[in-house]
């Protein structure tokens, strides 16, 4: 089950980027997340794994207040990014989501050109003073998304005309264009073929030099390949959180071991 990593797994003492304490999430009367506390480090990939419906995506969406868009959803507890309470009434969720970018399960480019997909965020957040600066941001973001060389001669072609893997890398470029500090990825490779998956995984490994990356994945092999820390969720509980190699080779909780070995999930 354990797969070779892309890079050294030795976890350094990276600073804490996100601190969650006593987080509870309710959908109406359903208690979806139960008292989750976890510290997520900067410049590191943290993977959330667990069976379908275990709460991993729900918790991920707490980190940029995407659950705010669901009427029956209620979030309790404390979540801080760089010490700032992101649920404070003074925090603008739109500004928060510029700082905490998100890439979804299915590639979702806007029905615009490749250029405008990436330029959209910087435009609405006023990050460029003129066209030259915007051009620079677009190129830099597409390079970070590892897709510049493939699209540089057709920036004004529609983003929806790209292949699935290219669309997902375009969405990653779009997410990093607002200079976020955290990048959330909700099963970013589940709709991709193995070659496109490999390209996105290599990109994730590069992105952690600049960002705190949190990835939800249904693939334990993927978690083992791309992450340095892994959190195992089960029935709304955070069961275990540790260095990825420890989770996969020496889990402390019998529920984690049962999931890793395929007995549950």
N, C-alpha and C positions, 0 to 999 in steps of 0.2 A: 504493500500500500504506500509506504513512504517513498517519495520521489526525490531525485537529485535536485538541489536548489540551483537557481541561476547564479547566485552569488553567495558570498560568505554569510552564514547564518549567525555568526557571533553577534549577539545583540549588545550594542553599546549603551551607555547610560544617557540615551536621548532624553531631552526635556519632555515633560508631560505637556501635550497640546490640548487634549480634551479630557476633562475630569467629569465623570457622571457619578452621581451619588443618590442612591435610593430611588431610582427612576421606576415609576409605575405608569402603565398605559392601559386605558380602558376604551373599548368600543361599545358604547352604551353600557350594558351590564356585564359585558365580557371582559375579564381581566387578562389582557394580552401579554403584558410585560410585568413581571413580578419582582420588584425590589432589586433592580440591577444597578450595581456599582462597578465601575471600571475606569482605569486610567489608560488613555491612548497616547502613545509617544509620537513626537514629531520626527520627520524624516525616516519613516518606517512604514512598512505595509502591515496592517492588522487585518486578519481574515475573520469573518464571522461564519461559522459552519453550524449545521444542525439539520434535522429533518424538515420537510415542508411544514409550514404552519407553526414553527417553533418560536417565532418572534424576531428572528434575526433582521429581516427587512423592516419590520415595524420599528425596531430599535434604531436601525440605521437612519430612518426618516425622522427620528427625533433630533438628530444631530444638525439638521438644517431647517427644522420646523416645517417639514413637508406635511406632517400630520395635521398641521393647522388647517389644511384645506379640506379635511374630513369633518363634517359637522358633528358626528356622534363621538369623535375621538377626544379624549381628555388625557393630558400628560401631567404627571405630578413628579416631584423630586427636583434635583438640581443638576443642571448641565452647564459646564463652564468651558469656554474656549479662551485660552490665555488668561484665565482668571475672571473673564467677563461672563456673567449670567446671561445666556442667550435667550432665556424666557422672560427677562426683565421687560416690563411694558414699554420702556424707552427704546428697546431694540427694534429696528425696522427689519422685518423678515426679508424684504427684498435686498437690503444691503447685506444681511447675513448670508443670503444665498450667493452673493457675489464672492464672499469670503470662503464659503463652503460649497464648492462646485459639486455637481452630481451628474453621473452617467448612468443611464437606465439599462434595463435588461435588453430591450429591443432598440436598435439604433433609431433615433428619431430626429433626423435633420429637418430643419424648417424647410418649407417649400420655397426656398430662395436659392440664390447662387451660393457656391462654395464660399466665396469671399464674404457675402452678406451673412452667412451662417456664423462665421467667426467674428465678424465686425459688430454683430447685433449687441452683444453684452457691453463691449467697450463704448459703443455709441450711447446706450441708455444710461450708463454710469459716468459718462463724461470723461473717459480715460484718455482721449486723444484730442488735441487742440486743433488738428488740421488733418487733411487727407494723407500727407506724408507720414505722420505719426500713426494713423490708423493702418496704413499699408504695412508699416514696420511691425505693429502688433499682430496683424493677420499673418504675416510671414513667420514671425517668431513662434506664434501659437501652432501653426501648421507644422513647423519643424518639431516642436515639442510633441505634437501628435504623431510624429513619424510618418507624415503623409505629404509633406511639401513637394518632394521630388515627383510624386505621382500626379499632383494636381496643379503645379505652378504654371502650366501652359493653358489651363482651362478654368481659371478662377471664377469666370462668370458663367460657367455651365451650372446646371442645377445640382445641388448636393444630393438630391434623391436619385440621380442617375449613376451614382457610385455603387460599387459592390457592397455587400453587407459588411464585410470587414473594413472596407474603406470608410463607409458611413459611420461605423463605430469609432474609428480613429478621428474622423471629422468631429464627432460629438465630443470626444476627449479634448481636441484642439479648441472647440467652442467653450468647453468648461474651464480650460486654463487661461482663456483670453482675458478674463477679468482679474487675473493675478490672484487666484484664491490661495489660501494657506492650507486648506484641507480639501481632499478630493474623495468623494464618496462614490462607490461603484456598486450597483445592485445587479449582481449576476451579469456582468458586462459581456460575457462570452457565450451565454447560453443559446443565443440564436446564430452563432458563428460556426463555420466549418473548422476542422483541426488546424489548417494553415493560418487562417485569420486569427484563431484563438492564440496560436503561438506568437504571432506578431503583437497582439495586444498584451500578452503576458510579458514579453520582452520590454514593451513600452512601460508597463506598470513598474517593472524593476528599475527603469531609468527615471521615472517620475518621482520615485521616493527620495531622490537626491534633493528635490526642491519642495516636496509636499509631505504632509501626513496623509497617507492613503488608507482608506478603510474599504474593504471589499467583502460583499456578501457573495458566497459561492456555494453551489450545491455539489461542487466537485472537490472531494478531499485531496485528490492529486494536485489540483490547481492551487489550493490553499498551501499545500506542502511546497510547491514550486515557487510561489511568488511572495509569501509572507514571512515575516520574522516573528510575529506574535499571532496566536490564534485563540479565539473565544468560541467555546462550544455552548450553544443554546439548546434547551429542551423544554417543551411545554411552558414557554414563557420565562423560564429561569436561565440565568447565566450559570451554567454548571461548573465550568472550569475555564481559566484564562492563564496562559503561560507562553513561554517560548515555543514556537511552532515545532521544533524538533522534539521537545519534551512531550507535547500533546500527542504527537504521532508515534513516539517510541516508548514513552513511559507515562501514560496518563495516570492521574492520581484518583480520579473518580470512576467507579465501575460503569456508570452510565456513559462516560466518554469512551471507555474501552469497548463497550458494547456497540456504540455507533461506529467507531473506527474499524472494528472487525466485521461490521455488517450485520450484527445481531438485532439492532434496532434501526429504524429510519426508513 
